[in-house]
Amino acid sequence: MTTATPTAASPTDGPADGPRRALVVMAHPDDIEFSCGGTVANLADDGWRVSFCLVTSGDKGSKDDTFLAWDLARVREAEQQAAAARLGVAECIFLRWPDGFVEDSAELRERIVRVIREQRPDLLITWDGYRGFNHRDHRTVGLVALDAAFPLARTPHYFPGHADAGLGWHRVNTVLLTGSREPDYFVDVGRQFDRKIEALLCHASQVQSTREELSERMRKRQAEAAAQGRIPWAEGFRRLTFGGTAAPTRAAALRAVAERAAAADDPEG
């Protein structure tokens, strides 16, 4: 596993020899739009199939104590669907863990591995769980999603029961961690600014600001990332890559052992 050197680029870098897929795994509705909505819109515009996976439905996200948790969750899921549609997202998956009580458990790891194996993304975007002080759900989801991508989803011996549903192991080669204190990868989202604001305003239960107030807030946040990435409007990430070489099959590994043994026994070698 390596981290990229500082760069200003698009996550579409690399050969485009087939359809690309991106999966964004976050804790709550509206997390994606605030942190990486412009990047998501860029991906969708560039022909990627983007899916969202929300671990909770944000059922604690209100100070109105007359709001039943389940009713709030339904409202926030509807808001997330509307925001995703503005960004060109293909699908929203809601895991419906209780808001504020997300644990780093085998159950959650299995569920996110299943989503990865179902969606088969080339790119995963999630929280930087190593950031430090942050919402507890954010930290936990980031760490679990990263574990799910490497090594769990790519190793068939983890959760082998998935094969009964026709799900094979899947290799995610690139992860972008949002919310990082040390971003090293910056995406130019200048053309998506208005669209990001429109998606954020879909979260009416959370965003009470006017369009102008929200725009000013987002301009300040993106300007900070842009100053680090030296481009006008940016969303910043910490980028991890895991390499693209497929794991050897058992037969290939045995052949390699036999070839090494034969070479060691060859006096002319």
C-alpha positions as CSV (number, residue, x, y, z in Angstrom):
1,M,0.0,0.0,0.0
2,T,1.4,3.4,-1.0
3,T,0.4,7.0,-0.8
4,A,0.6,9.2,-3.8
5,T,2.9,12.2,-4.0
6,P,1.1,15.6,-4.0
7,T,-0.6,16.2,-7.3
8,A,-3.5,18.0,-8.9
9,A,-5.5,15.5,-11.0
10,S,-8.7,13.7,-11.7
11,P,-9.6,10.3,-10.3
12,T,-10.2,9.3,-14.0
13,D,-6.4,9.2,-14.5
14,G,-5.3,5.9,-16.1
15,P,-6.3,3.7,-19.0
16,A,-10.0,3.9,-20.0
17,D,-10.4,0.4,-21.5
18,G,-13.9,-0.2,-20.2
19,P,-16.7,1.2,-18.0
20,R,-15.4,2.6,-14.7
21,R,-17.2,2.3,-11.4
22,A,-16.9,4.4,-8.2
23,L,-18.4,3.6,-4.8
24,V,-18.7,6.2,-2.1
25,V,-19.1,4.8,1.4
26,M,-20.0,7.4,4.1
27,A,-21.7,7.5,7.5
28,H,-24.7,9.8,7.0
29,P,-26.9,11.4,4.3
30,D,-25.3,14.8,3.3
31,D,-21.7,13.6,4.2
32,I,-20.9,13.0,0.5
33,E,-22.3,16.3,-0.8
34,F,-20.3,18.4,1.8
35,S,-17.0,16.4,1.4
36,C,-16.8,15.3,-2.3
37,G,-19.9,16.3,-4.2
38,G,-17.9,18.1,-6.9
39,T,-15.7,15.0,-7.4
40,V,-18.8,12.8,-7.7
41,A,-20.3,15.1,-10.3
42,N,-17.1,15.1,-12.3
43,L,-17.0,11.3,-12.3
44,A,-20.7,11.0,-13.4
45,D,-20.1,13.6,-16.2
46,D,-17.0,11.6,-17.3
47,G,-19.1,8.4,-17.8
48,W,-18.4,6.6,-14.5
49,R,-21.2,4.7,-12.8
50,V,-21.2,6.1,-9.3
51,S,-23.0,4.4,-6.3
52,F,-23.5,5.7,-2.8
53,C,-23.5,3.5,0.3
54,L,-24.8,5.2,3.5
55,V,-24.1,3.2,6.6
56,T,-26.7,5.1,8.7
57,S,-29.8,7.0,7.6
58,G,-29.1,9.9,10.0
59,D,-31.9,9.1,12.3
60,K,-30.4,11.3,15.1
61,G,-29.7,14.3,13.0
62,S,-32.3,16.7,14.4
63,K,-32.8,18.8,17.5
64,D,-36.6,18.5,17.1
65,D,-37.5,15.9,19.8
66,T,-41.0,15.5,18.3
67,F,-39.4,13.9,15.2
68,L,-39.6,10.1,15.5
69,A,-36.2,8.5,14.5
70,W,-37.7,6.3,11.8
71,D,-39.6,9.3,10.3
72,L,-36.4,11.3,10.3
73,A,-34.5,8.5,8.6
74,R,-37.1,8.3,5.9
75,V,-36.9,12.1,5.3
76,R,-33.1,12.0,5.1
77,E,-33.1,9.0,2.8
78,A,-35.4,10.9,0.4
79,E,-33.2,14.0,0.7
80,Q,-30.2,11.8,-0.2
81,Q,-31.9,10.3,-3.2
82,A,-32.7,13.8,-4.5
83,A,-29.2,15.0,-3.9
84,A,-27.7,12.0,-5.6
85,A,-30.0,12.5,-8.7
86,R,-28.6,16.1,-9.0
87,L,-25.1,14.7,-9.1
88,G,-25.8,12.0,-11.6
89,V,-25.5,9.0,-9.2
90,A,-26.8,5.6,-10.3
91,E,-27.8,4.1,-7.0
92,C,-28.1,4.8,-3.2
93,I,-27.6,1.9,-0.8
94,F,-28.8,2.4,2.8
95,L,-27.4,0.0,5.4
96,R,-29.6,1.5,8.2
97,W,-27.2,1.1,11.1
98,P,-28.3,3.3,14.0
99,D,-26.9,6.8,13.8
100,G,-24.2,7.4,16.4
101,F,-23.8,3.8,17.2
102,V,-21.7,2.5,14.4
103,E,-19.2,-0.1,15.6
104,D,-16.1,-1.6,13.9
105,S,-17.7,-5.1,13.9
106,A,-17.4,-8.2,11.8
107,E,-21.0,-7.7,10.9
108,L,-20.4,-4.2,9.4
109,R,-17.2,-5.4,7.7
110,E,-19.1,-8.2,6.0
111,R,-21.8,-5.9,4.9
112,I,-19.5,-3.4,3.3
113,V,-17.4,-6.2,1.7
114,R,-20.6,-7.5,0.2
115,V,-21.4,-4.1,-1.2
116,I,-17.9,-3.8,-2.7
117,R,-18.3,-7.3,-4.3
118,E,-21.7,-6.4,-5.6
119,Q,-20.7,-3.0,-7.0
120,R,-17.2,-4.0,-8.1
121,P,-15.8,-0.4,-8.0
122,D,-12.5,0.7,-9.6
123,L,-12.4,3.6,-7.1
124,L,-13.6,3.8,-3.5
125,I,-14.1,7.1,-1.7
126,T,-14.6,7.2,2.1
127,W,-13.7,9.1,5.2
128,D,-10.2,9.4,6.5
129,G,-10.6,7.4,9.6
130,Y,-7.1,8.4,10.8
131,R,-8.0,12.1,10.9
132,G,-8.4,12.3,14.7
133,F,-11.2,14.4,16.2
134,N,-14.3,14.0,14.1
135,H,-17.8,12.4,14.3
136,R,-17.3,8.9,15.7
137,D,-19.4,7.4,12.9
138,H,-17.1,9.1,10.3
139,R,-14.0,7.6,11.9
140,T,-15.4,4.2,12.2
141,V,-16.9,4.0,8.7
142,G,-13.7,5.2,7.2
143,L,-11.6,2.5,8.9
144,V,-14.1,-0.3,8.2
145,A,-14.5,0.7,4.5
146,L,-10.7,0.8,4.1
147,D,-10.4,-2.7,5.8
148,A,-13.2,-3.9,3.5
149,A,-11.3,-2.8,0.4
150,F,-7.9,-4.1,1.6
151,P,-7.6,-6.9,2.2
152,L,-11.0,-8.3,2.8
153,A,-12.9,-7.8,-0.5
154,R,-10.0,-9.0,-2.6
155,T,-9.4,-12.2,-0.7
156,P,-11.9,-15.1,-1.4
157,H,-11.3,-16.7,2.0
158,Y,-12.9,-13.7,3.7
159,F,-16.7,-14.2,3.8
160,P,-16.7,-17.2,1.4
161,G,-20.4,-17.5,1.8
162,H,-20.7,-14.6,-0.7
163,A,-19.9,-17.0,-3.4
164,D,-23.3,-18.7,-2.8
165,A,-24.9,-15.4,-4.0
166,G,-22.6,-15.4,-7.1
167,L,-20.3,-12.8,-5.7
168,G,-16.6,-13.2,-6.4
169,W,-13.7,-11.4,-4.7
170,H,-13.0,-8.0,-6.0
171,R,-9.9,-5.8,-6.1
172,V,-10.2,-2.1,-5.4
173,N,-6.9,-0.5,-6.5
174,T,-7.5,3.2,-5.6
175,V,-9.0,4.7,-2.5
176,L,-9.6,8.5,-1.9
177,L,-9.9,9.4,1.7
178,T,-11.8,12.7,2.3
179,G,-11.5,14.9,5.3
180,S,-7.8,14.2,5.6
181,R,-5.6,16.6,7.5
182,E,-2.8,15.8,5.0
183,P,-4.4,15.6,1.5
184,D,-2.1,14.8,-1.3
185,Y,-4.6,14.5,-4.2
186,F,-6.7,17.4,-5.4
187,V,-9.6,17.3,-7.8
188,D,-10.6,20.4,-9.8
189,V,-14.3,20.9,-9.1
190,G,-14.7,24.4,-10.4
191,R,-17.3,23.5,-13.0
192,Q,-19.4,21.7,-10.4
193,F,-19.7,24.4,-7.8
194,D,-23.3,25.4,-8.5
195,R,-24.3,21.7,-8.8
196,K,-22.7,20.9,-5.5
197,I,-24.7,23.7,-3.9
198,E,-28.0,22.4,-5.4
199,A,-27.3,18.9,-4.1
200,L,-26.6,20.3,-0.6
201,L,-29.8,22.3,-0.6
202,C,-31.7,19.0,-1.2
203,H,-30.8,18.2,2.5
204,A,-33.4,20.6,3.8
205,S,-33.6,19.0,7.2
206,Q,-29.9,19.7,7.8
207,V,-29.1,22.8,5.8
208,Q,-30.9,25.9,7.0
209,S,-28.6,28.3,5.3
210,T,-29.6,30.4,2.3
211,R,-28.1,29.6,-1.0
212,E,-25.8,32.6,-0.6
213,E,-24.7,31.6,2.9
214,L,-24.0,28.1,1.9
215,S,-22.1,29.2,-1.3
216,E,-19.9,31.4,0.8
217,R,-19.2,28.5,3.2
218,M,-18.3,26.1,0.4
219,R,-16.1,28.7,-1.3
220,K,-14.1,29.1,1.8
221,R,-13.7,25.4,2.3
222,Q,-12.8,24.7,-1.3
223,A,-10.4,27.7,-1.4
224,E,-8.4,26.1,1.4
225,A,-8.1,22.8,-0.5
226,A,-7.3,24.8,-3.7
227,A,-4.4,26.6,-1.9
228,Q,-2.9,23.3,-1.0
229,G,-3.4,21.8,-4.5
230,R,-2.5,25.0,-6.4
231,I,-5.7,24.9,-8.5
232,P,-8.6,27.4,-8.4
233,W,-11.4,25.2,-6.9
234,A,-10.5,21.9,-5.4
235,E,-11.6,19.0,-3.2
236,G,-8.7,17.4,-1.5
237,F,-8.1,13.8,-0.6
238,R,-5.5,11.4,0.7
239,R,-4.9,8.9,-2.1
240,L,-4.0,5.2,-1.5
241,T,-3.1,2.7,-4.2
242,F,-2.8,-1.0,-3.8
243,G,-1.4,-2.1,-7.1
244,G,-3.1,-3.8,-10.0
245,T,-1.4,-7.2,-10.2
246,A,-3.9,-10.1,-9.8
247,A,-3.3,-12.6,-7.0
248,P,-1.7,-15.8,-8.4
249,T,-3.8,-18.9,-8.6
250,R,-2.8,-21.9,-6.6
251,A,-1.7,-23.7,-9.8
252,A,0.5,-20.8,-10.8
253,A,2.0,-20.6,-7.3
254,L,2.8,-24.3,-7.4
255,R,4.4,-24.0,-10.9
256,A,6.6,-21.2,-9.6
257,V,7.7,-23.3,-6.7
258,A,8.5,-26.2,-9.0
259,E,10.4,-24.0,-11.4
260,R,12.5,-22.6,-8.5
261,A,13.2,-26.1,-7.2
262,A,14.3,-27.2,-10.7
263,A,16.6,-24.2,-11.1
264,A,18.2,-24.9,-7.8
265,D,18.9,-28.6,-8.8
266,D,20.3,-27.6,-12.2
267,P,24.1,-27.6,-11.9
268,E,24.3,-25.5,-15.1
269,G,21.8,-22.9,-13.8
